[in-house]
Amino acid sequence: MADALLFVFGLFDAGALLFLTVYYVITLSDLECDYLNAQQCCSKLNAFVLPELVAHCVYNLLLLLFGFHWALFLLNLPMAAWQIYKFTSIPSGNVGVYDPTEIHNRGMLKSHMKESMIKLGYYLVFFFIYLYCMIVSLLTKESNGVSSAFGDDTEF
């Protein structure tokens, strides 16, 4: 049952990160089309950088500690490392990862958009991986002789 709960949490976590990444793409495209100014866009995006990092790293830690799912942990590790690197390498003087004074310089807007699209694909793939793992863990748990809600002697 612990594996099923772990994957249910992973499913919700990946879904939330997926919606957050869609929000990033929409906000960056609004900036690109001049519907938002740089200050508004960056303040909206910087508010969710740390929660995204925490959500991804906490689930990665749960995979390691409670599930011992080494393959999923190792597949999640590069994205967690990239997000930690991005968060810790903010230059001094910048507001956050998304800085309003630099977002239009040197193609930063295009690179942020490309990064958001890569994360969108990544979280979409992992959403379906966690869904598959959850279904498999529920089916194998049920077929391994775990008693059902009707009792052990119920026949259909």
Phi, psi and chi 1 to 4 in degrees:
 res  aa     phi    psi   chi1   chi2   chi3   chi4
   1 MET       -  -28.1 -172.8   65.8  176.0      -
   2 ALA   -65.9  -38.6      -      -      -      -
   3 ASP   -64.3  -41.5  -83.3  -11.0      -      -
   4 ALA   -63.8  -42.2      -      -      -      -
   5 LEU   -66.0  -37.3  -71.6  175.8      -      -
   6 LEU   -62.5  -43.0 -178.4   68.6      -      -
   7 PHE   -75.6  -29.0  -69.9  125.8      -      -
   8 VAL   -64.7  -44.6  166.1      -      -      -
   9 PHE   -62.5  -40.2  179.7   73.0      -      -
  10 GLY   -64.2  -35.3      -      -      -      -
  11 LEU   -65.2  -45.1 -165.1   62.9      -      -
  12 PHE   -67.1  -38.4  -75.8  123.0      -      -
  13 ASP   -65.0  -47.0 -173.3   45.2      -      -
  14 ALA   -65.6  -37.0      -      -      -      -
  15 GLY   -64.4  -42.8      -      -      -      -
  16 ALA   -65.4  -42.0      -      -      -      -
  17 LEU   -67.5  -31.9  -69.7  171.7      -      -
  18 LEU   -65.9  -46.0 -170.2   63.3      -      -
  19 PHE   -66.5  -35.3  -76.4  119.9      -      -
  20 LEU   -65.6  -39.1 -174.8   61.2      -      -
  21 THR   -68.4  -36.6  -53.9      -      -      -
  22 VAL   -62.5  -38.6  168.5      -      -      -
  23 TYR   -62.3  -41.0  176.2   73.9      -      -
  24 TYR   -60.1  -46.0  -80.4  177.4      -      -
  25 VAL   -63.6  -43.5  169.0      -      -      -
  26 ILE   -64.7  -43.7  -70.0  170.7      -      -
  27 THR   -66.4  -42.0  -54.0      -      -      -
  28 LEU   -66.7  -35.8  -73.7  170.3      -      -
  29 SER   -71.5  -31.6   65.0      -      -      -
  30 ASP   -64.7  -37.5  -77.0  -10.6      -      -
  31 LEU   -67.2  -39.6  176.0   65.9      -      -
  32 GLU   -64.6  -34.9 -165.0  173.3   30.5      -
  33 CYS   -90.9    6.1  -65.5      -      -      -
  34 ASP    64.6   30.3  -72.4  -27.4      -      -
  35 TYR   -82.8  -24.3  -65.3  133.0      -      -
  36 LEU  -123.6  151.4  -72.2  174.7      -      -
  37 ASN   -89.1  169.6   63.7   26.2      -      -
  38 ALA   -64.0  -37.5      -      -      -      -
  39 GLN   -64.3  -45.6 -179.7   66.7   33.8      -
  40 GLN   -63.5  -45.8  -70.8  172.7  -31.3      -
  41 CYS   -61.7  -48.9  175.8      -      -      -
  42 CYS   -67.9  -36.5  -67.7      -      -      -
  43 SER   -67.4  -36.3   66.0      -      -      -
  44 LYS   -66.7  -43.7  -73.9 -179.0  179.2 -175.4
  45 LEU   -73.6  -38.7  -65.4  178.1      -      -
  46 ASN   -67.1  -22.5  -78.5  -30.2      -      -
  47 ALA   -66.6  -23.8      -      -      -      -
  48 PHE  -109.1    5.2  -67.2  108.8      -      -
  49 VAL   -68.8  -49.7  169.7      -      -      -
  50 LEU   -67.6  -43.1 -170.4   59.4      -      -
  51 PRO   -60.9  -34.7  -26.3   34.4      -      -
  52 GLU   -65.6  -43.1  178.0 -173.6   15.0      -
  53 LEU   -62.7  -45.3  173.6   69.3      -      -
  54 VAL   -65.4  -44.4  168.7      -      -      -
  55 ALA   -62.1  -41.6      -      -      -      -
  56 HIS   -71.1  -43.2 -170.7   79.5      -      -
  57 CYS   -72.1  -35.2  -70.9      -      -      -
  58 VAL   -65.0  -43.5  162.4      -      -      -
  59 TYR   -67.7  -35.9 -174.6   67.8      -      -
  60 ASN   -63.2  -39.4 -151.3   12.4      -      -
  61 LEU   -67.6  -39.3 -159.9   64.2      -      -
  62 LEU   -64.0  -36.7  -72.5  175.7      -      -
  63 LEU   -61.1  -38.2  -82.4  174.0      -      -
  64 LEU   -76.7  -44.4 -176.0   63.5      -      -
  65 LEU   -80.0  -47.1  -65.7  177.2      -      -
  66 PHE   -97.2  -30.3  -65.8  112.5      -      -
  67 GLY  -101.5  -22.9      -      -      -      -
  68 PHE    53.2   40.8  -60.8  111.8      -      -
  69 HIS   -94.1   84.9  -61.7  -76.0      -      -
  70 TRP   -65.8  -37.6  -68.1   98.8      -      -
  71 ALA   -64.7  -45.7      -      -      -      -
  72 LEU   -67.6  -36.8  -70.8  175.1      -      -
  73 PHE   -61.9  -45.3  170.8   76.0      -      -
  74 LEU   -69.7  -30.5  -68.9  174.8      -      -
  75 LEU   -72.7  -30.0  -74.2  172.9      -      -
  76 ASN   -84.2  -18.7  -85.3  -47.3      -      -
  77 LEU   -61.6  -42.3 -162.5   57.7      -      -
  78 PRO   -61.9  -39.4  -22.1   30.4      -      -
  79 MET   -68.3  -39.1 -179.5   63.0   78.4      -
  80 ALA   -65.0  -42.1      -      -      -      -
  81 ALA   -64.5  -39.6      -      -      -      -
  82 TRP   -64.5  -42.2  171.6 -107.7      -      -
  83 GLN   -68.2  -38.0  -72.5 -178.9   -9.9      -
  84 ILE   -66.0  -43.2  -69.6  170.1      -      -
  85 TYR   -61.4  -44.9  168.3   74.7      -      -
  86 LYS   -62.8  -39.2 -169.4  174.0   71.8  168.4
  87 PHE   -73.0  -37.8 -174.4   72.7      -      -
  88 THR   -83.1  -14.5   56.9      -      -      -
  89 SER  -102.4   28.6   65.6      -      -      -
  90 ILE   -71.8  122.7  -61.5  171.2      -      -
  91 PRO   -63.6  150.0  -16.2   26.0      -      -
  92 SER   -67.3  138.8   62.4      -      -      -
  93 GLY    98.4  -16.6      -      -      -      -
  94 ASN   -83.8  151.0  -78.3   12.5      -      -
  95 VAL   -70.7  -38.3  176.1      -      -      -
  96 GLY  -174.1 -157.6      -      -      -      -
  97 VAL   -62.0  -40.9  173.5      -      -      -
  98 TYR  -101.5  106.2  -58.5   95.7      -      -
  99 ASP  -103.9  127.7 -170.6   51.5      -      -
 100 PRO   -64.8  -26.1    9.1  -14.8      -      -
 101 THR   -81.4  -20.3   58.3      -      -      -
 102 GLU  -113.4   -1.7  -67.7 -174.4    2.3      -
 103 ILE   -69.8  -25.3 -162.2  157.1      -      -
 104 HIS   -95.0   -8.6  -70.4  -64.4      -      -
 105 ASN   -84.9  145.7  -65.0  -16.4      -      -
 106 ARG    53.0   30.2  -61.3  178.4  -52.0 -131.2
 107 GLY    69.6   26.9      -      -      -      -
 108 MET   -64.0  -34.6  -68.5  -63.9  -71.3      -
 109 LEU   -63.3  -42.9 -177.0   59.7      -      -
 110 LYS   -66.3  -38.6  -68.2  -69.2 -177.4 -168.8
 111 SER   -70.0  -36.7   68.5      -      -      -
 112 HIS   -66.3  -37.7  -73.0  -49.8      -      -
 113 MET   -67.2  -42.0 -175.6   66.1   87.0      -
 114 LYS   -64.3  -41.4 -176.9  171.8   67.4  170.0
 115 GLU   -63.2  -40.4  177.6 -173.5  -26.7      -
 116 SER   -65.9  -37.1  -65.6      -      -      -
 117 MET   -68.4  -37.3  -68.4  -57.2 -133.8      -
 118 ILE   -65.6  -43.7  -70.4  169.4      -      -
 119 LYS   -64.2  -35.4  -74.2 -165.0  -58.5 -170.9
 120 LEU   -61.6  -46.7 -175.2   68.1      -      -
 121 GLY   -64.7  -40.8      -      -      -      -
 122 TYR   -61.3  -50.1  179.3   85.2      -      -
 123 TYR   -69.1  -30.8  -68.9  134.8      -      -
 124 LEU   -66.7  -43.8 -172.5   64.3      -      -
 125 VAL   -62.5  -45.2  166.7      -      -      -
 126 PHE   -71.1  -26.6  -88.4   92.6      -      -
 127 PHE   -59.6  -46.0  179.7   81.0      -      -
 128 PHE   -74.3  -29.6  -72.7  109.5      -      -
 129 ILE   -64.9  -45.5  -72.6  173.6      -      -
 130 TYR   -66.3  -35.3  -63.4  146.9      -      -
 131 LEU   -63.2  -45.1 -180.0   65.3      -      -
 132 TYR   -62.7  -45.6  174.7   77.3      -      -
 133 CYS   -63.8  -36.8  -71.1      -      -      -
 134 MET   -65.4  -45.0 -179.3 -166.5   68.7      -
 135 ILE   -63.6  -43.4  -68.7  170.1      -      -
 136 VAL   -64.1  -42.2  166.3      -      -      -
 137 SER   -67.9  -34.6   70.0      -      -      -
 138 LEU   -70.3  -39.3  -72.8  173.1      -      -
 139 LEU   -72.0  -40.3  -70.5  177.7      -      -
 140 THR   -71.4  -31.5   56.6      -      -      -
 141 LYS   -66.4  -39.2 -165.2   67.1   89.3  174.8
 142 GLU   -73.7  -36.2 -171.3  173.2  -55.3      -
 143 SER   -84.5   -9.7   65.7      -      -      -
 144 ASN   -86.4   12.8  -76.0  -20.6      -      -
 145 GLY    95.2   14.7      -      -      -      -
 146 VAL   -71.3  134.9  175.4      -      -      -
 147 SER   -64.8  142.0   63.9      -      -      -
 148 SER   -86.3  179.8   65.8      -      -      -
 149 ALA   -70.6  -19.3      -      -      -      -
 150 PHE   -90.4   -6.3  -61.1  109.8      -      -
 151 GLY   106.0  170.4      -      -      -      -
 152 ASP   -79.0  -25.8  -70.2  -36.3      -      -
 153 ASP   -97.7   10.3   56.8  -16.1      -      -
 154 THR   -79.3  128.0  -53.8      -      -      -
 155 GLU  -119.7  144.6  -66.8 -176.2   23.7      -
 156 PHE  -114.5      -  -67.8   99.2      -      -
